[in-house]
Amino acid sequence: MLNHLHFVGQAPDLIAVVRDMKKYLTNALQKNIIAAEPGIFKLFEENGKFKLWYDKNYPKLIESEEMYNQKMEYIQLNPVRKKYVYYPEDWEWSSVCKIPTKIKISYL
């Protein structure tokens, strides 16, 4: 999406993965944005610092294959609903062709 992203992931410390992903993307985007258009920095400035993300995430625990499929369908169709593309696979930033069809659910 143009103003947000969806991420489905699994890791022993998913909070750390999301934190590190946000840090990496912020640094990369900050360098590219400032290099391409220095004046745009003001749009992302908060207290004199570059701020790209909201302070809070909105994680959802996926507890079933049905829920996984529903979330993946929502994510895949999001750019189509917004009329950015006609087909989900046409969205340049989508991993629609790399999505596993089955998930393994383990309960703690």
DSSP file (Angstrom, degrees, kcal/mol; ACC not computed):
  #  RESIDUE AA STRUCTURE BP1 BP2  ACC     N-H-->O    O-->H-N    N-H-->O    O-->H-N    TCO  KAPPA ALPHA  PHI   PSI    X-CA   Y-CA   Z-CA
    1    1 A M              0   0    0      0, 0.0     5,-0.0     0, 0.0    77,-0.0   0.000 360.0 360.0 360.0 162.7    0.0    0.0    0.0
    2    2 A L        +     0   0    0      1,-0.2     3,-0.1     3,-0.0     0, 0.0   0.772 360.0  25.3 -79.5 -25.0    1.1    3.5   -0.4
    3    3 A N  S    S+     0   0    0      1,-0.1     2,-0.3     0, 0.0    -1,-0.2   0.356 127.2  14.9-124.0   6.3    0.7    4.6    3.2
    4    4 A H        -     0   0    0     49,-0.0     2,-0.3     2,-0.0    -1,-0.1  -0.975  61.7-136.6-163.7 171.6    1.1    1.4    5.2
    5    5 A L        -     0   0    0     -2,-0.3     2,-0.4    -3,-0.1    -3,-0.0  -0.968   6.2-142.5-138.2 157.8    2.2   -2.2    5.0
    6    6 A H        -     0   0    0     -2,-0.3     2,-0.4    69,-0.1    -2,-0.0  -0.924  19.0-172.3-115.9 144.8    0.9   -5.6    6.1
    7    7 A F        -     0   0    0     -2,-0.4     2,-0.5     2,-0.0    -2,-0.0  -0.987  12.0-168.1-143.0 125.5    3.3   -8.2    7.3
    8    8 A V        +     0   0    0     -2,-0.4     2,-0.3     2,-0.0    -2,-0.0  -0.973  30.8 152.2-113.0 122.7    2.7  -11.9    8.2
    9    9 A G        -     0   0    0     -2,-0.5     2,-0.4     2,-0.0     5,-0.1  -0.964  34.8-155.2-149.8 163.7    5.6  -13.5   10.0
   10   10 A Q        +     0   0    0     -2,-0.3     3,-0.1     3,-0.0    -2,-0.0  -0.983  30.4 141.1-142.0 128.2    6.7  -16.1   12.4
   11   11 A A    >   -     0   0    0     -2,-0.4     3,-0.9     1,-0.1     4,-0.1  -0.976  59.5-109.0-160.7 154.8    9.9  -15.9   14.5
   12   12 A P  T 3  S+     0   0    0      0, 0.0     2,-0.3     0, 0.0     3,-0.1   0.873 122.4  23.6 -56.7 -36.3   11.0  -16.8   18.0
   13   13 A D  T 3> S+     0   0    0      1,-0.1     4,-1.8    -3,-0.1     3,-0.5  -0.636  73.4 165.7-129.5  74.6   11.2  -13.1   18.8
   14   14 A L  H <> S+     0   0    0     -3,-0.9     4,-2.7    -2,-0.3     5,-0.2   0.818  74.4  61.2 -62.9 -32.2    8.8  -11.5   16.3
   15   15 A I  H  > S+     0   0    0      1,-0.2     4,-2.4     2,-0.2    -1,-0.2   0.920 106.3  46.4 -60.1 -43.3    8.9   -8.2   18.2
   16   16 A A  H  > S+     0   0    0     -3,-0.5     4,-2.7     2,-0.2    -2,-0.2   0.882 110.8  52.9 -66.9 -37.9   12.6   -7.9   17.6
   17   17 A V  H  X S+     0   0    0     -4,-1.8     4,-2.5     2,-0.2    -2,-0.2   0.934 111.6  45.2 -62.4 -46.4   12.2   -8.8   13.9
   18   18 A V  H  X S+     0   0    0     -4,-2.7     4,-2.6     2,-0.2     5,-0.2   0.918 113.2  51.0 -64.2 -43.2    9.6   -6.1   13.4
   19   19 A R  H  X S+     0   0    0     -4,-2.4     4,-2.2    -5,-0.2    -2,-0.2   0.939 113.4  44.3 -58.0 -48.6   11.7   -3.6   15.4
   20   20 A D  H  X S+     0   0    0     -4,-2.7     4,-2.6     2,-0.2    -1,-0.2   0.873 112.3  52.4 -67.1 -37.2   14.8   -4.3   13.3
   21   21 A M  H  X S+     0   0    0     -4,-2.5     4,-2.7    -5,-0.2     5,-0.2   0.927 110.8  47.5 -63.2 -44.6   12.8   -4.2   10.0
   22   22 A K  H  X S+     0   0    0     -4,-2.6     4,-2.5     2,-0.2    -2,-0.2   0.903 112.4  49.6 -63.6 -41.0   11.4   -0.8   10.9
   23   23 A K  H  X S+     0   0    0     -4,-2.2     4,-2.3    -5,-0.2    -2,-0.2   0.939 113.0  46.2 -63.4 -47.3   14.8    0.5   11.8
   24   24 A Y  H  X S+     0   0    0     -4,-2.6     4,-2.5     1,-0.2     5,-0.2   0.944 115.0  46.0 -61.0 -49.5   16.3   -0.8    8.6
   25   25 A L  H  X S+     0   0    0     -4,-2.7     4,-2.8     1,-0.2     5,-0.3   0.885 111.3  52.9 -63.4 -38.9   13.5    0.6    6.4
   26   26 A T  H  X S+     0   0    0     -4,-2.5     4,-2.7    -5,-0.2    -1,-0.2   0.944 111.6  45.2 -61.1 -48.2   13.6    3.9    8.2
   27   27 A N  H  X S+     0   0    0     -4,-2.3     4,-2.0     2,-0.2    -2,-0.2   0.922 116.0  46.0 -62.5 -44.8   17.3    4.4    7.6
   28   28 A A  H  X S+     0   0    0     -4,-2.5     4,-2.1    -5,-0.2    -2,-0.2   0.931 116.5  43.9 -65.2 -45.9   17.1    3.3    4.0
   29   29 A L  H  X S+     0   0    0     -4,-2.8     4,-3.3    -5,-0.2     5,-0.3   0.888 110.4  55.4 -67.8 -38.6   14.1    5.5    3.2
   30   30 A Q  H  X S+     0   0    0     -4,-2.7     4,-2.5    -5,-0.3     5,-0.3   0.938 109.9  46.1 -59.6 -46.6   15.5    8.4    5.1
   31   31 A K  H  X S+     0   0    0     -4,-2.0     4,-2.1    -5,-0.2    -1,-0.2   0.928 117.3  43.6 -61.9 -45.6   18.6    8.4    3.0
   32   32 A N  H  X S+     0   0    0     -4,-2.1     4,-2.4     2,-0.2     5,-0.2   0.900 115.1  47.6 -69.4 -41.3   16.8    8.0   -0.3
   33   33 A I  H  X S+     0   0    0     -4,-3.3     4,-3.1     2,-0.2     7,-0.2   0.941 114.6  45.3 -65.7 -47.1   14.1   10.5    0.5
   34   34 A I  H  < S+     0   0    0     -4,-2.5    -1,-0.2    -5,-0.3    -2,-0.2   0.891 115.0  48.7 -65.4 -38.6   16.5   13.2    1.6
   35   35 A A  H  < S+     0   0    0     -4,-2.1    -1,-0.2    -5,-0.3    -2,-0.2   0.906 119.1  38.3 -66.7 -40.9   18.8   12.5   -1.3
   36   36 A A  H  < S+     0   0    0     -4,-2.4    -2,-0.2     1,-0.2    -3,-0.2   0.883 139.4   3.1 -78.8 -39.5   15.9   12.7   -3.9
   37   37 A E    ><  -     0   0    0     -4,-3.1     3,-2.0    -5,-0.2     4,-0.4  -0.638  60.4-173.6-152.5  84.2   13.9   15.5   -2.3
   38   38 A P  G >  S+     0   0    0      0, 0.0     3,-1.4     0, 0.0     4,-0.2   0.797  83.7  62.4 -54.2 -32.9   15.4   17.2    0.8
   39   39 A G  G >  S+     0   0    0      1,-0.3     3,-1.0     2,-0.1     4,-0.2   0.718  88.7  69.6 -67.8 -20.4   12.3   19.3    1.3
   40   40 A I  G X> S+     0   0    0     -3,-2.0     3,-1.7    -7,-0.2     4,-0.6   0.679  75.4  85.4 -72.8 -15.6   10.1   16.3    1.9
   41   41 A F  G X4 S+     0   0    0     -3,-1.4     3,-1.4    -4,-0.4     4,-0.3   0.843  78.9  65.8 -52.0 -35.6   11.9   15.6    5.2
   42   42 A K  G X4 S+     0   0    0     -3,-1.0     3,-0.8     1,-0.3    -1,-0.3   0.798  92.6  60.3 -61.2 -28.9    9.4   18.1    6.9
   43   43 A L  G <4 S+     0   0    0     -3,-1.7    -1,-0.3     1,-0.2    -2,-0.2   0.767 113.1  37.0 -68.5 -24.3    6.6   15.7    6.1
   44   44 A F  G << S+     0   0    0     -3,-1.4     7,-4.1    -4,-0.6     2,-0.4   0.218  92.4 117.6-111.0  12.4    8.2   13.0    8.2
   45   45 A E  E <   +A   50   0A   0     -3,-0.8     2,-0.3    -4,-0.3     5,-0.2  -0.663  29.6 167.3 -90.8 134.4    9.7   15.2   10.9
   46   46 A E  E >  S-A   49   0A   0      3,-2.6     3,-1.6    -2,-0.4    -3,-0.0  -0.931  77.1 -14.2-143.3 119.7    8.7   14.9   14.6
   47   47 A N  T 3  S-     0   0    0     -2,-0.3     3,-0.1     1,-0.3    -2,-0.0   0.863 128.2 -55.2  55.1  39.1   10.7   16.7   17.3
   48   48 A G  T 3  S+     0   0    0      1,-0.2     2,-0.3    -6,-0.1    -1,-0.3   0.508 118.6 104.4  77.8   4.3   13.5   17.2   14.8
   49   49 A K  E <  S-A   46   0A   0     -3,-1.6    -3,-2.6    -5,-0.0     2,-0.5  -0.857  79.8-103.8-119.7 154.1   13.8   13.5   13.9
   50   50 A F  E     -A   45   0A   0     -2,-0.3     2,-0.5    -5,-0.2    -5,-0.2  -0.633  41.2-174.5 -73.5 120.9   12.8   11.5   10.9
   51   51 A K        +     0   0    0     -7,-4.1     3,-0.0    -2,-0.5    -4,-0.0  -0.971  21.0 157.3-126.4 119.0    9.6    9.5   11.9
   52   52 A L        +     0   0    0     -2,-0.5     2,-0.3     2,-0.1    -1,-0.1   0.712  58.0  58.0-107.3 -30.3    8.1    7.0    9.6
   53   53 A W  S    S-     0   0    0      1,-0.1     2,-0.1   -31,-0.0     4,-0.1  -0.712  77.8-114.5-110.4 152.0    6.2    4.7   11.8
   54   54 A Y        -     0   0    0     -2,-0.3    -2,-0.1     2,-0.2    -1,-0.1  -0.427  35.2-115.8 -69.0 158.8    3.4    5.1   14.3
   55   55 A D  S    S+     0   0    0     -2,-0.1     2,-0.4     2,-0.0    -1,-0.1   0.732  95.1  58.2 -71.3 -21.0    4.4    4.2   17.9
   56   56 A K        -     0   0    0      2,-0.0     2,-0.2     0, 0.0    -2,-0.2  -0.869  66.7-152.0-116.6 143.8    2.1    1.3   18.0
   57   57 A N        -     0   0    0     -2,-0.4    -2,-0.0    -4,-0.1    -4,-0.0  -0.637  12.5-141.4 -98.5 165.9    1.7   -1.9   16.0
   58   58 A Y        -     0   0    0     -2,-0.2     2,-0.0     2,-0.0    -2,-0.0  -0.556  28.4-178.3-127.6  67.9   -1.5   -3.8   15.5
   59   59 A P        -     0   0    0      0, 0.0     2,-0.4     0, 0.0    -2,-0.0  -0.337  11.0-160.5 -71.8 148.7   -0.6   -7.4   15.6
   60   60 A K        -     0   0    0     -2,-0.0     2,-0.5     2,-0.0    -2,-0.0  -0.999  17.4-130.9-127.4 128.7   -3.1  -10.2   15.2
   61   61 A L        -     0   0    0     -2,-0.4     2,-0.7     1,-0.0     0, 0.0  -0.685  18.3-142.9 -78.9 123.0   -2.4  -13.8   16.3
   62   62 A I        +     0   0    0     -2,-0.5     3,-0.1     1,-0.1    -1,-0.0  -0.794  26.7 171.1 -90.8 115.0   -3.2  -16.2   13.5
   63   63 A E        +     0   0    0     -2,-0.7     2,-0.3     1,-0.1    -1,-0.1   0.447  55.8  27.1-108.6  -2.7   -4.8  -19.2   15.1
   64   64 A S  S  > S-     0   0    0      1,-0.1     4,-2.3    41,-0.0     5,-0.1  -0.982  74.3-112.7-153.7 162.7   -6.1  -21.3   12.2
   65   65 A E  H  > S+     0   0    0     -2,-0.3     4,-2.8     2,-0.2     5,-0.2   0.874 118.1  56.4 -64.7 -36.6   -5.5  -21.9    8.6
   66   66 A E  H  > S+     0   0    0      2,-0.2     4,-2.2     1,-0.2    -1,-0.2   0.918 108.6  45.8 -61.1 -44.0   -8.9  -20.3    7.9
   67   67 A M  H  > S+     0   0    0      2,-0.2     4,-2.6     1,-0.2    -2,-0.2   0.905 111.7  52.5 -66.3 -41.1   -7.7  -17.1    9.6
   68   68 A Y  H  X S+     0   0    0     -4,-2.3     4,-2.7     1,-0.2     5,-0.2   0.939 110.6  47.5 -57.8 -48.3   -4.4  -17.2    7.8
   69   69 A N  H  X S+     0   0    0     -4,-2.8     4,-2.4     1,-0.2    -1,-0.2   0.886 111.3  51.2 -62.7 -39.2   -6.2  -17.5    4.4
   70   70 A Q  H  X S+     0   0    0     -4,-2.2     4,-2.2     2,-0.2    -1,-0.2   0.924 112.4  45.9 -63.8 -44.5   -8.5  -14.7    5.3
   71   71 A K  H  X S+     0   0    0     -4,-2.6     4,-2.6     2,-0.2    -2,-0.2   0.908 113.4  49.0 -65.5 -42.3   -5.6  -12.4    6.2
   72   72 A M  H  X S+     0   0    0     -4,-2.7     4,-2.8     2,-0.2    -1,-0.2   0.895 111.1  49.8 -66.4 -39.1   -3.6  -13.3    3.1
   73   73 A E  H  X S+     0   0    0     -4,-2.4     4,-2.3    -5,-0.2    -1,-0.2   0.924 111.2  49.7 -63.9 -43.1   -6.7  -12.7    0.9
   74   74 A Y  H  X S+     0   0    0     -4,-2.2     4,-1.0     2,-0.2    -2,-0.2   0.936 113.7  45.6 -59.3 -47.0   -7.2   -9.3    2.5
   75   75 A I  H  < S+     0   0    0     -4,-2.6     3,-0.5     1,-0.2    -2,-0.2   0.926 114.1  48.3 -63.5 -45.5   -3.6   -8.3    2.1
   76   76 A Q  H  < S+     0   0    0     -4,-2.8     4,-0.3     1,-0.2    -1,-0.2   0.861 115.7  43.3 -64.9 -36.3   -3.5   -9.5   -1.6
   77   77 A L  H  X S+     0   0    0     -4,-2.3     4,-2.9    -5,-0.2     3,-0.3   0.568  88.5  91.7 -88.7  -8.5   -6.7   -7.8   -2.6
   78   78 A N  H  X S+     0   0    0     -4,-1.0     4,-1.9    -3,-0.5    -1,-0.2   0.922  88.8  44.5 -54.1 -51.4   -5.9   -4.5   -0.8
   79   79 A P  H  4>S+     0   0    0      0, 0.0     5,-2.8     0, 0.0     6,-1.1   0.800 113.7  52.5 -66.7 -25.3   -4.2   -2.8   -3.8
   80   80 A V  H >45S+     0   0    0     -4,-0.3     3,-1.5    -3,-0.3    -2,-0.2   0.926 107.9  49.9 -72.0 -45.2   -7.0   -4.1   -6.0
   81   81 A R  H 3<5S+     0   0    0     -4,-2.9    -1,-0.2     1,-0.3    -3,-0.2   0.857 110.7  50.3 -59.9 -35.1   -9.7   -2.6   -3.7
   82   82 A K  T 3<5S-     0   0    0     -4,-1.9    -1,-0.3    -5,-0.2    -2,-0.2   0.481 114.3-122.5 -81.6  -2.1   -7.8    0.7   -3.8
   83   83 A K  T < 5S+     0   0    0     -3,-1.5    -3,-0.2     2,-0.2    -2,-0.1   0.801  75.4 127.6  64.2  31.9   -7.7    0.5   -7.6
   84   84 A Y  S   <S+     0   0    0     -5,-2.8     2,-0.3     1,-0.2    -4,-0.2   0.795  81.6   4.6 -80.3 -31.4   -3.9    0.7   -7.8
   85   85 A V        -     0   0    0     -6,-1.1    -2,-0.2     1,-0.1    -1,-0.2  -0.927  62.6-131.4-144.3 166.0   -3.9   -2.5   -9.9
   86   86 A Y  S    S+     0   0    0     -2,-0.3    -1,-0.1     1,-0.2    -6,-0.1   0.792  94.6  33.5 -88.3 -32.2   -6.4   -4.8  -11.6
   87   87 A Y  S >  S-     0   0    0      1,-0.1     3,-1.9    -8,-0.0     4,-0.4  -0.959  77.7-126.5-128.1 142.6   -4.8   -8.1  -10.3
   88   88 A P  G >  S+     0   0    0      0, 0.0     3,-1.6     0, 0.0     8,-0.2   0.863 109.5  58.6 -54.8 -38.8   -3.0   -8.8   -7.0
   89   89 A E  G 3  S+     0   0    0      1,-0.3     8,-0.1     7,-0.1     5,-0.1   0.637  95.2  66.0 -70.0 -11.4    0.0  -10.2   -8.7
   90   90 A D  G <  S+     0   0    0     -3,-1.9     2,-0.6     3,-0.0    -1,-0.3   0.620  72.9 104.2 -82.1 -13.4    0.5   -6.9  -10.6
   91   91 A W    X   -     0   0    0     -3,-1.6     3,-2.0    -4,-0.4     5,-0.2  -0.600  68.7-146.8 -72.7 115.1    1.3   -5.0   -7.3
   92   92 A E  T 3  S+     0   0    0     -2,-0.6    -1,-0.2     1,-0.3    -3,-0.0   0.779  92.9  46.6 -55.6 -33.6    5.0   -4.6   -7.5
   93   93 A W  T 3  S+     0   0    0      2,-0.0    -1,-0.3    -3,-0.0     2,-0.2   0.282  89.6 110.0 -97.8  10.9    5.6   -4.9   -3.7
   94   94 A S    <   -     0   0    0     -3,-2.0     3,-0.2    -6,-0.2   -18,-0.0  -0.564  54.5-157.5 -87.8 149.8    3.5   -8.0   -3.2
   95   95 A S    >   +     0   0    0     -2,-0.2     3,-2.3     1,-0.1     4,-0.3  -0.022  51.8 130.5-106.4  27.7    4.8  -11.4   -2.4
   96   96 A V  G >  S+     0   0    0      1,-0.3     3,-0.7    -8,-0.2    -1,-0.1   0.791  70.8  50.9 -54.9 -33.1    1.6  -13.0   -3.7
   97   97 A C  G 3  S+     0   0    0      1,-0.2    -1,-0.3    -3,-0.2    -2,-0.1   0.581 110.2  50.6 -81.2  -9.0    3.5  -15.5   -5.9
   98   98 A K  G <  S+     0   0    0     -3,-2.3    -1,-0.2     2,-0.1    -2,-0.2   0.245  79.8 122.4-111.1  11.1    5.7  -16.6   -2.9
   99   99 A I    <   -     0   0    0     -3,-0.7     2,-0.1    -4,-0.3    -3,-0.0  -0.603  62.0-125.0 -83.4 129.2    2.9  -17.3   -0.4
  100  100 A P        -     0   0    0      0, 0.0    -1,-0.1     0, 0.0    -2,-0.1  -0.421   9.5-145.3 -67.7 146.7    2.8  -20.8    1.1
  101  101 A T  S    S+     0   0    0     -2,-0.1     2,-0.4     1,-0.1   -32,-0.1   0.705  81.0  40.8 -87.3 -19.6   -0.6  -22.5    0.7
  102  102 A K        -     0   0    0    -34,-0.0     2,-0.4   -33,-0.0    -1,-0.1  -0.939  67.2-157.6-127.0 149.6   -0.5  -24.3    4.0
  103  103 A I        -     0   0    0     -2,-0.4     2,-0.6    -3,-0.0   -38,-0.1  -0.928  16.0-132.0-122.7 153.3    0.6  -23.3    7.4
  104  104 A K        -     0   0    0     -2,-0.4     2,-0.5   -39,-0.0    -2,-0.0  -0.914  22.4-157.3-102.0 122.7    1.8  -25.3   10.3
  105  105 A I        -     0   0    0     -2,-0.6     2,-0.4   -42,-0.0   -42,-0.1  -0.882  11.3-177.2-104.7 126.8    0.1  -24.3   13.5
  106  106 A S        -     0   0    0     -2,-0.5     2,-0.4     2,-0.0    -2,-0.0  -0.980  13.8-147.2-123.2 137.0    1.7  -25.2   16.8
  107  107 A Y              0   0    0     -2,-0.4   -44,-0.0     1,-0.1    -2,-0.0  -0.831 360.0 360.0-103.4 139.3    0.2  -24.4   20.2
  108  108 A L              0   0    0     -2,-0.4    -1,-0.1     0, 0.0    -2,-0.0   0.460 360.0 360.0 -79.4 360.0    2.3  -23.5   23.2
